[in-house]
């Protein structure tokens, strides 16, 4: 089926991007990675822009599926420590193995999207079960501006993942503790009692 072939090629393009960077992403490189005859990729994605769009669309699909599976595997978050543990698992997944490769591709695409409104629209953070679990956790603790807090928390964690990717390190647990404490801080400047001893 055409849709299966497009998915195969988009996955191969993700691998090429992760291994060779944006300059190495060509139709021929994707053909080789997918072990398909020369010209196959260009038959499905006529231009480089079309190839990038297909790649980014597939990347978002895989990210969304990962976050949905994580949320399903977790019981409703009941404590700061449970939220912390979930964030530790997420950051480790994105810095090791297949998750690391997808992170490399994701950040390369993010840079490209600065000059490409179509890519930027695809990469806009979407609602998913993982994001909703965090939003609900914050809302149940009465924090103000819960949508903004959720966005800022997850964006900051994404920044820590980027730093870990560049430096080759991990995301320190204490850094996550600080971000979660800040997200739960009330507008008076005092922190919720549940955050006083997050570990």
Order of alpha helices (4+ residues) and beta strands (2+ residues): alpha-alpha-alpha-alpha-alpha-alpha-alpha-alpha-alpha-alpha
